[in-house]
Amino acid sequence: MRDRLVCVHSLCLAAALLSPVGSPDSAAQTKARARDLGIPLDGQPGQFNAITDVEGVEVGYTTLISGEGKLAVGKGPVRTGVTAILPRGRGTLEPVFAAFYAANGNGDMTGTHWIEETGVLETPIMITNTLSVGTVRDAVVAWMVKQGAAGPFWYPVVAETSDGRLNDMKGLHVKPEDAVRALESAHSGRIDEGNVGGGTGMVCHGFKGGTGTASRKLAVEDGGFTLGVLVQCNYGTRSQLRIAGIPVGRDIVGYEPCVAQRTDPPLLGGDGTPVPLCDNPPMRRQASLEEPERGSIIVTIATDAPLTPDQLKRLVRRVSLGMGRMGSSHGNGSGDIFIAFSIANRGADLGNSSRGGARSSPAVLRRLASGAMDPLFTATVEATEEAIINAMLAAETMTGADYWRFYALPHNQLQEILRKHGRLIERK
């Protein structure tokens, strides 16, 4: 097994270690984003087209990659990590108004009972793999104690999606220091996408998935607010996949999941037959019977619009519509859980973090009129859709535990399919 490789931001490239030599599109699978490829998308993005376009928001990653070959619980291979989102950055842990929503609850997001009760988020938002939630939660508590965070206790928000296909998830390779490293590396500006952080070992719509982001800047007449989205996508089936309204997953040829080497006994696919060996290039065959939906997606929404918790609840529900554009039906096996927060109304409610207990006087709030929320609803739908596409386009082919290989979404085929349907913006 290789030594444990820890990546923070873009200091190392996971795919360089894991993509099969000579794999198709390996040279073309750069970090091109949806708009770079000419995919038609609605709305005006912010400066970085990222959740960090919302002032103060910072994002950090720890990416863990080591080993290859047959799965040995506790040893690897390891394809996992941690993502940290700090609503106001590392400079302050002052709470924000927030709301969460579970479109399908076959997943976990800790700390949400208090958010549902009070509408206040008092901790960073962390995302990792399913079985590492407890480790990351405890690490956040220890980190907040070290930071001198106010309040007698907190309920850290830690969400998950399962990387069990590519990662030795039961080996519990995420350690407290990995969560702390993600927190300490958080920054504003451009952030990495694809096989990074908690998204390292994820699969989306039958292709390699991971972390993606996008943002929208509203017109001045709509308030000029910014809304940003970050997703960890690990949901959906290939036949569902729609991009720019076209069912591209049905038209892409080859690139089905496969194994780079046979195991004994052989791995079985969704149709009960052995998973096919990988070809190089991937053989052009009809897709085998798809496995049932067993993925998940975590979506985080940030905005500077002055929204109260009830309005954030309305906003966060619109994430489902963005996923619907991608073809999702929130399958029974999927944990589709979303959280939204607003950086406005600073100091209005400190929750358990208040040093002085109950306020002696009411807080004065700014609150957007309900009738003015439509542009934010639209921005949520648009940015969610684009963030998922960006996650899939940035993800790179990965081979992991038991030789499972999931291919990156082939950029060239995607563009050709969209061109055939008149849905590609040609670049000069």
C-alpha positions in Angstrom: 0.0 0.0 0.0 1.2 3.5 -0.7 1.9 5.8 2.2 -1.2 7.8 3.3 -1.5 10.8 1.0 -3.1 13.9 2.5 -4.1 16.7 0.2 -5.1 20.2 1.2 -6.6 22.4 -1.5 -4.8 21.6 -4.7 -1.4 20.7 -3.3 -1.7 17.3 -4.8 -3.8 15.7 -7.5 -5.7 12.6 -6.5 -6.6 11.7 -10.1 -2.9 11.6 -11.1 -2.5 8.6 -8.8 -5.8 6.9 -9.6 -6.8 7.3 -13.2 -5.9 4.4 -15.4 -3.0 5.0 -17.7 -4.1 5.9 -21.1 -7.7 6.2 -20.1 -10.0 7.9 -22.7 -10.2 11.7 -22.3 -7.5 11.6 -19.6 -5.8 14.6 -21.2 -9.1 16.4 -21.8 -10.5 15.8 -18.3 -9.2 19.1 -17.0 -11.0 21.2 -14.4 -13.3 22.7 -17.1 -16.6 23.8 -15.7 -20.0 23.8 -17.3 -19.8 27.2 -18.8 -16.3 26.5 -20.2 -17.8 23.6 -22.2 -20.6 25.6 -23.6 -23.4 24.1 -21.5 -26.3 26.6 -21.6 -27.2 27.7 -18.1 -29.6 30.3 -16.8 -28.6 33.2 -14.4 -25.7 35.4 -13.7 -22.9 33.8 -11.6 -20.8 35.8 -9.1 -17.1 36.5 -9.4 -15.9 32.9 -8.7 -19.2 31.1 -9.5 -18.8 29.6 -6.0 -20.3 29.6 -2.6 -17.4 31.8 -1.5 -18.9 34.6 -3.6 -21.0 35.2 -0.5 -18.9 37.6 1.7 -17.1 35.9 4.5 -17.8 32.3 3.5 -14.8 30.1 3.6 -14.3 26.5 2.4 -11.5 24.0 3.3 -10.8 20.4 2.4 -8.7 17.4 3.5 -8.4 14.7 0.9 -7.2 11.2 1.9 -5.9 8.8 -0.7 -3.8 5.7 -0.2 -3.5 2.1 -1.3 -5.0 0.1 -4.2 -6.3 -3.3 -4.8 -8.5 -5.7 -2.8 -10.4 -4.2 0.1 -9.0 -5.0 3.6 -11.1 -3.3 6.3 -8.8 -1.1 8.4 -6.1 -1.0 5.7 -7.7 0.4 2.6 -7.7 1.4 -0.1 -8.6 4.9 1.1 -10.5 7.4 -1.0 -12.2 9.8 1.3 -11.9 13.2 3.1 -13.5 16.1 4.9 -15.1 19.3 3.7 -15.5 22.4 6.0 -17.7 25.3 5.4 -17.4 28.3 7.7 -20.4 30.7 7.3 -18.5 33.8 8.5 -14.9 32.5 8.0 -12.4 31.5 10.7 -12.3 35.0 12.1 -15.5 34.5 14.0 -17.9 31.7 15.0 -20.8 34.1 15.5 -24.0 32.3 14.6 -26.2 32.7 11.5 -29.8 32.2 10.8 -30.3 28.8 9.1 -32.8 26.1 8.1 -32.5 22.6 6.8 -34.7 20.2 4.8 -34.6 16.5 4.0 -36.1 15.6 0.6 -35.3 12.0 1.4 -33.9 11.0 4.8 -31.8 8.0 4.1 -28.8 9.9 5.4 -27.5 12.0 8.3 -26.9 15.6 9.2 -26.2 16.1 12.9 -27.2 19.3 14.8 -30.4 19.9 12.9 -32.8 19.5 15.8 -31.6 22.8 17.3 -31.7 24.5 13.9 -35.3 23.4 13.4 -36.1 24.6 16.9 -34.5 28.1 16.8 -33.3 28.7 13.3 -29.8 29.4 14.5 -26.6 27.7 13.3 -23.7 28.0 15.7 -21.0 25.8 14.2 -19.2 25.2 10.9 -20.8 22.8 8.4 -18.8 19.7 7.8 -19.3 17.0 5.2 -17.5 13.6 5.1 -18.4 9.9 4.6 -21.2 8.1 6.3 -19.2 6.3 9.0 -16.9 9.2 9.9 -19.6 11.6 11.1 -18.9 10.9 14.8 -15.2 11.4 14.4 -15.7 14.7 12.6 -18.3 15.9 15.1 -16.0 15.3 18.0 -13.2 17.0 16.3 -15.3 20.1 15.7 -16.1 20.3 19.4 -12.4 20.1 20.3 -11.6 22.7 17.7 -14.3 25.1 18.9 -13.0 24.7 22.5 -9.5 25.6 21.3 -10.9 28.6 19.5 -12.5 29.8 22.7 -16.0 29.7 21.1 -18.7 31.2 23.3 -21.4 29.1 25.0 -21.5 26.1 27.3 -22.0 23.6 24.4 -22.8 23.3 20.7 -24.4 20.9 18.3 -22.0 20.6 15.3 -23.5 20.2 11.9 -21.9 17.2 10.2 -23.4 15.6 7.1 -22.4 12.6 5.0 -22.7 10.6 1.8 -21.4 7.1 1.4 -18.1 6.4 -0.5 -18.4 2.6 0.2 -17.8 1.6 -3.4 -14.4 3.2 -3.8 -13.3 3.6 -0.1 -12.6 1.4 2.8 -15.3 3.2 4.7 -15.6 0.7 7.5 -11.9 1.2 8.2 -12.6 4.6 9.7 -9.6 6.3 8.1 -10.8 9.9 8.8 -9.1 11.1 11.9 -9.8 14.1 14.1 -6.7 15.9 12.7 -8.2 15.6 9.2 -11.3 17.5 10.3 -9.2 20.1 11.9 -7.0 20.4 8.8 -10.0 21.1 6.7 -11.2 23.8 9.1 -7.7 25.4 9.3 -7.3 25.4 5.5 -10.6 27.1 4.8 -10.3 30.1 2.6 -12.4 32.4 0.4 -12.1 32.9 -3.4 -11.7 30.1 -5.8 -12.1 26.6 -4.4 -11.4 23.1 -5.8 -14.0 20.8 -7.2 -14.3 17.1 -8.1 -12.3 14.5 -6.2 -11.6 16.7 -3.1 -12.6 16.7 0.5 -15.6 14.7 1.5 -16.4 14.3 -2.2 -13.2 12.3 -2.9 -14.7 8.8 -3.2 -18.2 9.8 -4.4 -20.2 8.6 -7.4 -22.9 10.7 -9.1 -25.4 9.4 -11.8 -23.2 6.4 -12.5 -20.1 8.5 -13.2 -17.4 9.8 -10.8 -19.0 12.5 -8.6 -17.7 14.7 -5.8 -17.7 18.3 -4.8 -19.1 21.1 -6.9 -20.1 24.8 -6.4 -21.8 27.6 -8.2 -23.4 31.0 -7.4 -25.8 33.6 -8.6 -25.7 37.4 -8.4 -29.1 38.9 -8.5 -29.9 42.0 -10.6 -29.9 45.4 -8.8 -33.7 45.6 -9.2 -34.0 42.2 -7.4 -31.9 43.4 -4.5 -28.4 42.6 -5.8 -28.0 39.8 -3.4 -25.5 36.9 -3.8 -26.5 33.2 -3.3 -23.9 30.4 -3.4 -24.2 26.6 -3.4 -21.9 23.8 -2.6 -22.8 20.2 -3.2 -21.3 16.8 -2.4 -23.0 14.7 -5.0 -23.3 10.9 -4.7 -26.8 10.2 -5.9 -28.8 9.2 -9.0 -28.6 6.7 -11.8 -27.1 7.1 -15.2 -30.4 6.7 -17.1 -31.8 9.6 -15.0 -29.0 12.0 -15.9 -30.2 15.2 -17.7 -28.0 18.1 -18.6 -29.5 21.2 -20.2 -32.8 19.3 -20.4 -31.3 16.5 -22.5 -31.2 12.9 -21.1 -27.5 12.6 -21.9 -27.0 9.6 -19.6 -28.9 7.4 -22.0 -26.9 8.5 -25.0 -23.4 8.3 -23.7 -21.7 5.2 -25.0 -19.4 3.1 -22.8 -17.9 4.4 -19.5 -19.9 2.1 -17.3 -18.6 1.1 -13.9 -16.2 -1.8 -14.1 -13.4 -3.5 -12.2 -9.7 -3.1 -13.2 -9.0 -6.6 -12.0 -11.0 -9.7 -11.1 -11.5 -10.7 -7.4 -12.3 -14.1 -6.0 -15.2 -14.4 -5.6 -16.0 -11.9 -8.4 -18.0 -8.7 -7.6 -21.6 -8.8 -8.8 -23.4 -5.9 -10.4 -27.0 -4.8 -10.1 -28.2 -7.6 -12.5 -26.5 -10.3 -10.4 -23.8 -11.0 -12.9 -20.0 -10.4 -12.4 -19.0 -6.8 -12.9 -17.3 -6.5 -16.3 -13.5 -6.0 -16.5 -12.5 -2.5 -17.6 -11.4 -2.0 -21.2 -9.0 0.6 -22.3 -10.6 2.5 -23.9 -14.0 1.6 -22.3 -15.8 -0.8 -24.5 -18.8 0.5 -26.3 -21.6 -1.6 -25.1 -25.1 -1.2 -23.8 -25.2 -0.3 -20.1 -25.8 -3.2 -17.8 -28.7 -3.2 -15.4 -28.4 -0.3 -13.1 -28.2 -0.7 -9.3 -31.0 0.7 -7.2 -30.6 4.3 -6.1 -28.4 4.2 -3.0 -26.5 7.4 -3.1 -27.0 10.7 -1.4 -26.4 14.4 -1.8 -25.6 17.2 0.6 -26.3 20.7 -0.5 -25.3 23.9 1.4 -26.9 27.2 0.4 -25.3 30.5 1.5 -26.7 34.0 0.9 -26.3 37.6 2.0 -30.0 38.3 1.6 -31.7 39.3 4.9 -33.7 36.1 5.4 -35.2 34.9 8.7 -35.3 31.1 9.5 -38.8 30.6 8.1 -37.7 32.2 4.8 -34.6 30.1 4.7 -36.8 27.0 5.1 -38.8 28.1 2.0 -35.5 28.7 0.1 -33.8 25.4 1.0 -36.8 23.4 -0.2 -36.1 24.7 -3.7 -32.9 22.6 -3.9 -35.1 19.7 -4.9 -36.2 21.6 -8.1 -32.6 22.0 -9.1 -32.0 18.3 -8.6 -35.1 17.6 -10.6 -33.6 19.4 -13.6 -30.8 16.8 -13.4 -33.3 14.0 -13.4 -33.4 13.1 -9.7 -36.6 11.6 -8.2 -35.2 11.4 -4.6 -35.0 7.6 -4.6 -35.7 5.6 -1.5 -32.0 4.7 -0.9 -30.8 8.3 -1.1 -30.1 10.8 1.6 -30.9 14.1 0.0 -30.4 16.6 2.8 -30.0 20.4 2.4 -29.0 23.3 4.7 -29.3 27.1 4.0 -27.9 30.1 6.0 -27.9 33.8 5.7 -25.0 36.0 6.8 -27.3 39.0 7.3 -28.7 40.1 10.7 -25.4 39.8 12.4 -25.8 39.5 16.2 -29.6 39.1 16.1 -29.6 35.7 17.9 -26.6 34.0 19.4 -28.4 30.9 20.5 -26.5 28.9 23.1 -23.4 30.9 22.2 -24.7 34.0 24.0 -22.4 34.9 26.9 -25.0 36.9 28.7 -28.0 34.5 28.4 -31.3 35.9 27.3 -31.3 39.3 25.6 -32.8 42.2 27.7 -34.2 43.8 24.6 -35.6 42.6 21.3 -33.3 42.3 18.3 -33.9 44.6 15.3 -34.1 42.5 12.2 -34.0 43.1 8.5 -36.3 40.8 6.6 -37.0 40.5 2.9 -40.6 40.8 1.9 -42.1 37.4 1.0 -43.1 38.7 -2.4 -39.4 39.6 -3.1 -38.1 36.1 -2.7 -38.9 34.7 -6.2 -35.4 35.7 -7.6 -33.8 33.9 -4.7 -35.9 30.8 -5.4 -34.8 30.9 -9.0 -31.2 31.4 -8.0 -31.3 28.4 -5.7 -32.6 26.1 -8.5 -30.1 27.4 -11.1 -27.1 27.3 -8.8 -27.9 23.8 -7.5 -28.1 22.5 -11.0 -24.9 24.1 -12.1 -23.0 23.0 -8.9 -23.9 19.4 -9.6 -22.8 19.6 -13.2 -19.5 21.3 -12.1 -18.9 18.5 -9.6 -19.3 15.9 -12.3 -17.2 17.7 -14.9 -14.3 18.3 -12.4 -14.3 14.8 -11.1 -11.7 12.5 -12.6 -11.7 8.8 -13.2 -11.0 6.9 -10.0 -10.1 3.3 -9.2 -10.6 2.3 -5.6 -11.4 -0.6 -3.3 -11.7 -4.1 -4.9 -10.5 -2.5 -8.2 -13.9 -0.7 -8.7 -13.4 2.0 -11.4 -15.9 4.8 -12.0 -15.2 6.9 -15.0 -15.4 10.7 -15.3 -18.3 12.0 -17.3 -16.7 12.2 -20.9 -16.6 15.8 -21.8 -16.3 15.3 -25.6 -19.3 12.9 -25.8 -21.4 15.2 -23.6 -20.7 18.2 -25.9 -21.5 16.1 -29.0 -24.8 15.0 -27.6 -25.8 18.5 -26.6 -24.6 19.8 -30.0 -26.8 17.2 -31.7 -29.8 18.6 -29.8 -28.9 22.2 -30.5 -28.1 22.7 -26.8 -24.4 23.6 -27.0 -23.1 27.2 -27.0 -20.2 27.0 -29.5 -17.1 28.8 -28.4 -15.1 30.7 -31.0 
